[in-house]
Amino acid sequence: MARDYYEILGVERTIDAPGLKSAYRKLAMIHHPDRNGGSEESMAKFKEISEAYTVLSDDQKRAAYDRFGHAGVNGGAGGGFGQGQQGFSDINDIFSQVFGDAFGDAFGGRQAGRGQQGGPRRGSDLRYDLEISLEQAYKGAEVEIDIPATLTCETCEGSGAKPGTKPVTCTTCNGAGRVRQANGFFQVERTCPRCHGAGQMIADPCTTCHGHGQVRKTRTLNLKIPAGVDDGSRIRLSGEGDAGQRGGPRGDLYVFLSVTPHDLFERDNLDLLVTVPVPMTVAALGGEIEAPCLVSEACDGKCRASVAVPAGAQTGKTVRIKGKGMPHLNGRARGDLVVELFVETPTDLTPRQKELLQELALSFGEGQNPRNSSFAGKAKRFWADILGNQDADGSKENAV
């Protein structure tokens, strides 16, 4: 089982960003492999704390983790949103972001597997929260969503340079994106201050993207929602996130679903629960009532289901109708419609109706109100225990 990220960093769940960064700095200095002879144990620990910090230092990922745990950030234990732009495959990038490039590289950032700075980089993953109705979750649906995303500039095709021109190699780092600087007995490698790690310079920038190679636009996507999704379900759209840099692949889009509370139904796993009022006479004599149901292949088209009410039914009695609940997300199974009966007492009675009810009440024997008889017996025993030598009617026993 994956460890809790807050526990890994030794912080409370209410920790703020500066406190989180401070906790990571302390642990990173202790467990960095270069300070521990490159041991596998320290490498594993360093990766673990870097993974925890990467998720918790990102507001969006932290919110998903707080709500859904590890499943909220990668659909399983550990890892981020698909090893994206800030994935854990390059943990020394995280170290450098916290401590600074020069300090991070002094601890072996390049040796730990840092790639060429000017190379392709995968685009960031995006999150989109979508609210759907219970009917959409029941039947499935196809909806349009508008996603603000970073796209490759069509004018310069992502180069950042004005059409007809090309970026030129940075003369400071000779295209490496990094420079070395002597520091006493050490040589420290850091990001090139001129090209900022790109390895190239743009003399004549594109007028559309202003040299960035990317533009921010809102795209409209068609999203298919499968039948059976639940509140908190996540849909991953591969390659629909932000555009990559320097020819890198696009990130992914994660759509988190929330189901709006329904006026009639409540969901319990695959079952649908509905409370239906029952006239007192029907509850006493038995009969049939109609209960609402959601549209399905088993529905009569009127969204009504016939419910048999047994004679003597009480409030809280449930009747289960097979196969009229929610469909299973990844299978052919289907839950049930569970109808809870609520026996309704009539109001605004006429004098004649009151007279008839009083006559009816006088005609009842003890066996016809079993719950009342059982309750009365328990109440008498309770009162007798409380009052000691007094009986349930409050009269005192004569001492012998």
C-alpha positions as CSV (number, residue, x, y, z in Angstrom):
1,M,0.0,0.0,0.0
2,A,1.4,3.4,-1.0
3,R,2.3,5.7,2.0
4,D,0.5,8.9,2.6
5,Y,2.3,11.9,1.0
6,Y,1.9,14.0,4.1
7,E,3.3,11.3,6.3
8,I,6.3,10.9,4.0
9,L,7.2,14.6,4.4
10,G,6.3,14.6,8.1
11,V,3.8,17.4,7.8
12,E,0.2,18.1,8.7
13,R,-2.5,18.1,6.0
14,T,-3.0,21.9,6.7
15,I,0.6,22.8,5.9
16,D,1.1,25.9,3.7
17,A,3.4,26.1,0.7
18,P,6.4,27.6,2.5
19,G,6.2,25.0,5.3
20,L,5.9,22.2,2.7
21,K,9.0,23.5,0.8
22,S,11.0,23.8,4.0
23,A,10.1,20.2,5.0
24,Y,11.2,18.9,1.6
25,R,14.5,20.9,1.7
26,K,15.4,19.3,5.0
27,L,14.6,15.8,3.9
28,A,16.2,16.2,0.5
29,M,19.5,17.3,2.0
30,I,19.5,14.3,4.3
31,H,18.6,11.7,1.7
32,H,20.2,12.9,-1.5
33,P,22.1,10.0,-3.0
34,D,25.3,12.0,-3.5
35,R,25.5,12.6,0.3
36,N,25.0,8.9,1.0
37,G,27.5,7.3,-1.4
38,G,24.8,6.6,-4.0
39,S,23.2,3.9,-2.0
40,E,20.0,2.4,-3.4
41,E,18.2,3.0,-0.1
42,S,18.9,6.7,-0.2
43,M,17.9,6.9,-3.8
44,A,14.6,5.2,-3.1
45,K,13.9,7.5,-0.2
46,F,14.9,10.6,-2.2
47,K,12.5,9.5,-5.0
48,E,9.7,9.0,-2.4
49,I,10.0,12.4,-0.9
50,S,10.4,14.0,-4.3
51,E,7.2,12.3,-5.5
52,A,5.3,13.5,-2.4
53,Y,6.5,17.1,-2.8
54,T,5.7,17.2,-6.5
55,V,2.1,16.3,-5.9
56,L,1.5,18.4,-2.7
57,S,3.3,21.5,-4.1
58,D,0.9,21.6,-7.1
59,D,-2.4,23.1,-6.0
60,Q,-4.4,21.2,-8.5
61,K,-2.8,17.8,-7.8
62,R,-3.0,18.4,-4.1
63,A,-6.7,19.1,-4.3
64,A,-7.2,15.8,-6.2
65,Y,-5.0,13.9,-3.8
66,D,-6.9,15.3,-0.7
67,R,-10.2,14.2,-2.2
68,F,-9.4,10.9,-3.8
69,G,-6.0,9.9,-2.4
70,H,-3.4,8.3,-4.8
71,A,-6.2,7.4,-7.2
72,G,-6.8,11.1,-7.7
73,V,-3.3,11.8,-9.1
74,N,-2.6,8.8,-11.2
75,G,-5.4,6.2,-10.8
76,G,-3.3,4.0,-8.5
77,A,-0.6,4.2,-5.9
78,G,2.3,6.6,-6.3
79,G,3.3,8.6,-9.3
80,G,1.8,11.8,-10.7
81,F,-0.5,12.6,-13.5
82,G,1.0,10.2,-16.0
83,Q,4.7,11.2,-15.5
84,G,4.0,14.6,-17.1
85,Q,6.1,17.7,-17.3
86,Q,6.9,17.5,-13.7
87,G,7.0,13.7,-13.5
88,F,9.2,11.7,-11.2
89,S,11.5,10.3,-13.8
90,D,13.7,13.5,-13.4
91,I,13.7,14.0,-9.6
92,N,16.8,16.2,-9.7
93,D,14.7,18.8,-11.6
94,I,12.6,19.1,-8.5
95,F,15.7,19.4,-6.3
96,S,17.0,22.2,-8.6
97,Q,13.7,24.0,-8.5
98,V,13.8,24.1,-4.7
99,F,17.5,24.7,-4.1
100,G,18.4,26.5,-7.4
101,D,20.1,25.2,-10.5
102,A,23.7,25.7,-9.3
103,F,23.2,24.0,-6.0
104,G,21.1,21.2,-7.5
105,D,23.7,20.5,-10.2
106,A,26.5,20.5,-7.6
107,F,24.7,17.4,-6.1
108,G,25.0,15.5,-9.4
109,G,21.9,16.6,-11.3
110,R,23.4,15.8,-14.6
111,Q,24.7,12.4,-13.4
112,A,21.3,11.5,-12.1
113,G,19.9,11.4,-15.6
114,R,19.1,15.0,-16.6
115,G,18.6,15.2,-20.3
116,Q,19.6,17.9,-22.7
117,Q,17.9,21.1,-21.6
118,G,17.0,22.2,-25.1
119,G,15.3,18.8,-26.0
120,P,11.6,18.0,-26.4
121,R,9.5,18.3,-23.3
122,R,6.1,16.7,-22.7
123,G,3.1,19.1,-22.2
124,S,1.4,19.5,-18.9
125,D,-1.6,17.5,-17.9
126,L,-4.9,19.4,-17.5
127,R,-7.8,18.8,-15.1
128,Y,-11.5,19.7,-15.9
129,D,-14.3,19.3,-13.4
130,L,-17.7,18.4,-15.0
131,E,-21.1,18.2,-13.3
132,I,-23.5,15.7,-14.7
133,S,-27.1,14.6,-13.9
134,L,-28.0,11.2,-12.5
135,E,-29.8,10.5,-15.8
136,Q,-26.6,11.1,-17.7
137,A,-24.7,8.8,-15.3
138,Y,-27.4,6.2,-15.7
139,K,-27.7,6.1,-19.5
140,G,-24.3,7.6,-20.6
141,A,-24.1,10.8,-22.6
142,E,-22.0,12.7,-25.1
143,V,-21.4,16.3,-24.1
144,E,-19.2,19.2,-25.4
145,I,-16.7,20.8,-23.0
146,D,-14.6,23.9,-23.5
147,I,-11.0,23.5,-22.5
148,P,-8.5,26.4,-22.2
149,A,-5.2,24.9,-23.3
150,T,-1.8,25.8,-24.6
151,L,-1.5,24.9,-28.3
152,T,1.4,24.9,-30.7
153,C,1.5,28.1,-32.7
154,E,0.3,27.4,-36.2
155,T,2.1,30.5,-37.6
156,C,5.6,29.4,-36.7
157,E,4.8,25.7,-36.2
158,G,6.2,25.9,-32.6
159,S,9.6,27.2,-33.5
160,G,8.9,30.7,-32.0
161,A,10.7,32.3,-35.0
162,K,9.1,34.4,-37.6
163,P,8.1,32.4,-40.7
164,G,11.1,32.3,-43.1
165,T,13.6,32.5,-40.3
166,K,15.0,29.9,-37.9
167,P,16.3,30.0,-34.3
168,V,20.1,30.2,-34.1
169,T,22.4,28.3,-31.8
170,C,23.1,30.1,-28.5
171,T,26.7,31.2,-28.6
172,T,27.1,31.1,-24.8
173,C,26.3,27.4,-24.3
174,N,26.9,26.3,-27.9
175,G,23.4,24.8,-28.0
176,A,23.9,22.7,-24.8
177,G,21.5,24.7,-22.8
178,R,23.9,24.6,-19.8
179,V,27.2,26.2,-18.9
180,R,29.9,25.2,-16.5
181,Q,31.5,27.6,-14.0
182,A,34.6,27.0,-11.9
183,N,34.0,27.3,-8.2
184,G,37.2,26.6,-6.3
185,F,38.1,23.0,-6.7
186,F,34.7,22.2,-8.2
187,Q,33.1,22.8,-11.6
188,V,29.4,23.7,-11.2
189,E,27.0,23.2,-14.1
190,R,23.9,25.4,-14.4
191,T,21.2,26.5,-16.8
192,C,22.5,28.9,-19.5
193,P,21.5,32.4,-18.4
194,R,21.2,33.7,-22.0
195,C,18.9,31.1,-23.6
196,H,17.5,29.8,-20.3
197,G,18.2,26.2,-21.2
198,A,16.7,26.2,-24.7
199,G,20.1,26.0,-26.5
200,Q,18.8,28.4,-29.2
201,M,18.1,32.1,-29.5
202,I,15.3,33.7,-31.6
203,A,16.5,36.8,-33.3
204,D,13.2,37.5,-35.1
205,P,10.3,36.2,-33.1
206,C,6.9,35.2,-34.4
207,T,4.4,38.0,-34.2
208,T,1.6,35.5,-33.2
209,C,3.2,33.8,-30.2
210,H,5.9,36.4,-29.6
211,G,8.6,33.8,-29.7
212,H,7.1,31.3,-27.3
213,G,6.1,28.8,-29.9
214,Q,2.8,28.3,-28.2
215,V,-0.5,30.2,-27.8
216,R,-3.4,29.9,-25.3
217,K,-6.7,29.1,-26.8
218,T,-10.0,27.4,-25.8
219,R,-10.9,24.2,-27.6
220,T,-14.2,22.5,-27.8
221,L,-14.0,18.7,-27.3
222,N,-16.7,16.0,-27.5
223,L,-16.7,13.9,-24.3
224,K,-18.3,10.4,-24.2
225,I,-19.6,9.6,-20.7
226,P,-20.0,5.9,-20.3
227,A,-23.2,4.6,-18.5
228,G,-22.6,3.7,-14.9
229,V,-20.1,6.4,-13.9
230,D,-20.3,7.5,-10.3
231,D,-19.5,10.7,-8.3
232,G,-15.7,11.1,-8.4
233,S,-15.2,9.0,-11.6
234,R,-12.3,10.2,-13.8
235,I,-12.0,10.1,-17.6
236,R,-8.6,10.4,-19.2
237,L,-8.3,11.9,-22.7
238,S,-4.8,11.0,-23.9
239,G,-3.0,13.8,-25.8
240,E,-5.7,16.5,-25.1
241,G,-3.6,18.4,-22.5
242,D,-1.2,21.2,-23.1
243,A,1.1,21.1,-26.2
244,G,4.7,19.9,-25.6
245,Q,7.7,22.2,-26.0
246,R,10.3,21.8,-28.8
247,G,8.4,19.0,-30.5
248,G,7.5,17.1,-27.3
249,P,4.2,15.2,-27.0
250,R,1.0,16.7,-25.7
251,G,-0.1,16.1,-22.1
252,D,-3.3,14.4,-21.1
253,L,-6.7,15.8,-20.0
254,Y,-8.4,14.4,-16.9
255,V,-12.1,15.0,-16.5
256,F,-13.4,14.6,-13.0
257,L,-17.1,13.9,-12.8
258,S,-19.5,14.9,-10.0
259,V,-23.1,13.8,-10.1
260,T,-25.8,16.4,-9.1
261,P,-28.1,15.3,-6.3
262,H,-31.4,14.1,-7.6
263,D,-34.9,15.2,-6.4
264,L,-36.2,11.6,-6.2
265,F,-33.4,9.1,-6.2
266,E,-30.4,8.4,-4.1
267,R,-27.6,6.1,-5.3
268,D,-26.1,3.3,-3.2
269,N,-23.4,1.6,-5.3
270,L,-25.5,0.1,-8.1
271,D,-28.9,0.4,-6.4
272,L,-31.2,3.3,-6.7
273,L,-33.2,4.2,-3.6
274,V,-36.6,6.1,-3.8
275,T,-39.1,6.8,-1.1
276,V,-42.8,6.6,-2.1
277,P,-45.8,7.7,0.0
278,V,-48.4,5.0,0.5
279,P,-52.1,5.8,1.5
280,M,-52.9,4.4,4.9
281,T,-55.7,2.2,3.5
282,V,-53.3,0.6,0.9
283,A,-50.7,-0.1,3.5
284,A,-53.3,-1.8,5.7
285,L,-55.2,-3.7,3.0
286,G,-52.3,-4.3,0.5
287,G,-52.4,-3.3,-3.1
288,E,-50.3,-1.8,-5.8
289,I,-48.7,1.7,-6.2
290,E,-46.5,3.2,-8.9
291,A,-42.9,4.2,-8.3
292,P,-40.7,6.3,-10.6
293,C,-37.8,4.7,-12.4
294,L,-35.1,5.9,-14.8
295,V,-35.4,5.2,-18.5
296,S,-33.7,1.9,-19.5
297,E,-34.2,-1.0,-21.9
298,A,-36.4,-2.6,-19.2
299,C,-38.5,0.5,-18.8
300,D,-42.0,0.7,-20.3
301,G,-41.2,4.2,-21.7
302,K,-43.3,5.9,-19.0
303,C,-40.6,5.7,-16.3
304,R,-43.0,4.0,-13.9
305,A,-42.6,0.7,-12.1
306,S,-45.5,-1.2,-10.4
307,V,-44.8,-2.0,-6.7
308,A,-46.8,-4.6,-4.8
309,V,-47.5,-3.4,-1.3
310,P,-48.1,-6.2,1.2
311,A,-51.0,-6.0,3.6
312,G,-50.0,-4.4,6.9
313,A,-46.9,-2.6,5.5
314,Q,-45.3,-0.2,7.8
315,T,-43.2,3.0,7.1
316,G,-39.7,2.0,6.3
317,K,-40.7,-1.3,4.5
318,T,-38.6,-1.7,1.4
319,V,-39.6,-3.5,-1.9
320,R,-36.8,-4.4,-4.2
321,I,-37.3,-4.4,-8.0
322,K,-34.6,-6.4,-9.8
323,G,-32.6,-4.9,-12.6
324,K,-33.9,-1.3,-12.5
325,G,-30.9,0.2,-10.8
326,M,-27.6,1.6,-12.1
327,P,-25.6,-0.3,-14.8
328,H,-22.2,-1.6,-13.9
329,L,-19.5,0.7,-15.5
330,N,-17.4,-2.2,-16.8
331,G,-19.8,-5.0,-17.1
332,R,-23.4,-6.1,-17.9
333,A,-24.7,-6.3,-14.3
334,R,-27.3,-3.9,-13.2
335,G,-28.4,-2.9,-9.7
336,D,-32.0,-2.8,-8.3
337,L,-34.6,-0.2,-7.6
338,V,-35.2,-0.2,-3.9
339,V,-38.6,1.4,-3.0
340,E,-39.0,2.5,0.6
341,L,-42.6,2.8,1.7
342,F,-43.8,5.9,3.7
343,V,-47.2,5.3,5.1
344,E,-49.1,8.6,4.9
345,T,-51.7,9.6,7.6
346,P,-54.6,11.5,6.1
347,T,-55.2,15.0,7.2
348,D,-58.2,17.5,7.2
349,L,-60.7,14.8,8.1
350,T,-64.4,15.4,8.0
351,P,-66.5,14.7,11.2
352,R,-67.9,11.6,9.6
353,Q,-64.3,10.3,8.7
354,K,-63.2,10.9,12.2
355,E,-66.2,9.0,13.5
356,L,-65.4,6.1,11.2
357,L,-61.8,6.0,12.3
358,Q,-62.7,6.0,16.0
359,E,-65.1,3.1,15.4
360,L,-62.3,1.3,13.6
361,A,-59.8,2.0,16.4
362,L,-62.2,0.5,19.0
363,S,-62.5,-2.6,17.0
364,F,-58.8,-3.4,16.9
365,G,-57.5,-6.2,19.1
366,E,-53.9,-6.4,20.6
367,G,-52.8,-8.7,17.9
368,Q,-53.6,-6.2,15.2
369,N,-51.1,-3.7,16.4
370,P,-48.1,-5.9,17.2
371,R,-45.5,-3.1,17.3
372,N,-47.6,-1.0,19.7
373,S,-48.1,-4.0,22.0
374,S,-44.4,-4.8,22.0
375,F,-43.5,-1.2,22.7
376,A,-46.1,-0.9,25.5
377,G,-44.6,-4.0,27.2
378,K,-41.1,-2.6,27.0
379,A,-42.1,0.8,28.3
380,K,-43.9,-0.7,31.3
381,R,-40.8,-2.7,32.2
382,F,-38.6,0.5,31.8
383,W,-40.8,2.6,34.0
384,A,-41.0,-0.2,36.7
385,D,-37.2,-0.3,36.8
386,I,-36.9,3.5,37.1
387,L,-39.6,3.8,39.8
388,G,-38.3,1.0,41.9
389,N,-41.1,-0.3,44.2
390,Q,-43.7,1.7,42.3
391,D,-45.7,0.1,39.6
392,A,-46.0,1.5,36.1
393,D,-49.2,3.3,37.1
394,G,-47.4,5.3,39.8
395,S,-49.2,3.7,42.8
396,K,-47.1,2.5,45.8
397,E,-47.1,-1.1,47.0
398,N,-48.0,-1.6,50.7
399,A,-45.1,-2.8,52.8
400,V,-45.7,-6.2,54.4
